[in-house]
Every structure is written in C-alpha cells, then in structure tokens.
C-alpha cells in the first residue's frame, strides 16, 4: 500500500449527510400523514416486512419487477452518505425478499458497487472531500487502523455486522491501497456475513441472536489477532 500523508488541517465535517437524512425522514412523515396512497404503501410495506412470512415478502417484492433489486443496490450506495439506512438492514431485506441465493447475489453486487464508489471518491477526490463526509478524526483513526492491519482491517470490518464499514472504503482510496486487494478483502469479508444472514433468515429471532453472536465472535477473534500481532512486533 502506498502510504499517503493525510492533511493535518482539520476540515470541518459537512452537515449535509445529517441534513439529507432529516429531510428524508421529514418527507416520509409528511407523505404518511398527508398522502393517502403513500400511507397505504408504507402500511403495506411495514405489514409485509414484519410479517415473518418469507414467501409473502418475496411475492410482494416480485410485484415491483426488475426495479426492486436496482433500488436495493442504489440504496446500498446512498446509505454511505446517510444515517437513516443501516447496511445490515438492506442485506436482510434483500435476502428475505429474494431468497438465500438471489438475495445473496444482490447483496454482493450492492456491496461491491458501494465499496467501489467509496474507494473511488477517496482516491480521486482526496482527504478534503472525505473529511467533509466522515470528519477529520474518523479519517485519521481509520487510516491508522488500515495502515497497521491492511487487508485484515477491511476483512473484519466487512465481516462484523455492527461495525460501520463505509469510512474504510473512503480511506482505502485516499491511501491508494491496491484496488484488487481492497475489493478482495471486501468480498471475502462480506461473503461469510451474507451466507450467515441467508442461513438464519428463516427465523427473525434466530437472525437477531445469530447476528449478535456473530458480531461478538468476530470482534473476539480480531482482538486475539491484534494481541498476537503486537506480541510478534515486540
């Protein structure tokens, strides 16, 4: 990985992601209370997605045709800049909607696309742009983490369902990490998590429990790796 010295000056983090998120929430609330068709759609969506009936969920999504998978992929890209769309939620919805095989394929394509966009922004627009999105402190923290552990930093971040993994894409681009190495770490990290969700997707309670334990186990394993690595270095 080519080391790049990040700018020392603290560029003020943009409030745009927060404002956009608040605007989206406000628009949804207004639409729900003042547009009957929007209210009916949201009520139906909530009823379907919380029903626990995978067949019902799949039939509902199939009614939207080819546009639904495209929207899920675009939503995965958009969530990098918003605070109201968690990555894990989109992964779960994709697998519930399209089943373990096609749902997993959609997830992998979506993560590949979003990660590539984030990496490209970091590589071609530099620290100034990224700091406005994630802040100077976050950028420095992620950069130190990535420069120390490289491939494994990305792998464990993708593997753990409760770690924010958007910042690492931006910073990998800034540090000019090999794209092949970056995307390989991304896919090999997200694949086990995707398979895990696909297996547990048949049970909502099992999914919640499995994700929690999966997160804990991955953190413990990475903690052990960090301990071992520091011991070797010393």
Secondary structure, DSSP 8 states (H G I E B T S, - for coil): --------S-----SHHHHHHHHHHHHHHHHHHH-HHHHHHHHHHHHHHTS--HHHHHHHHHTTTTHHHHHHHHHHHHGGG-SS--HHHHHHHHHHHHHHHHHHHHHHHHHHHHHHHHHHHHHHHHHHHHHHHH-HHHHHHHHHHHHHHTHHHHHHHHH-TTS--HHHHHHHHHTT--HHHHHHHHHHHHHHHHHHHHHHTT-HHHHHHHHHHHHHHHHHHHHHHHHHHHHHH-
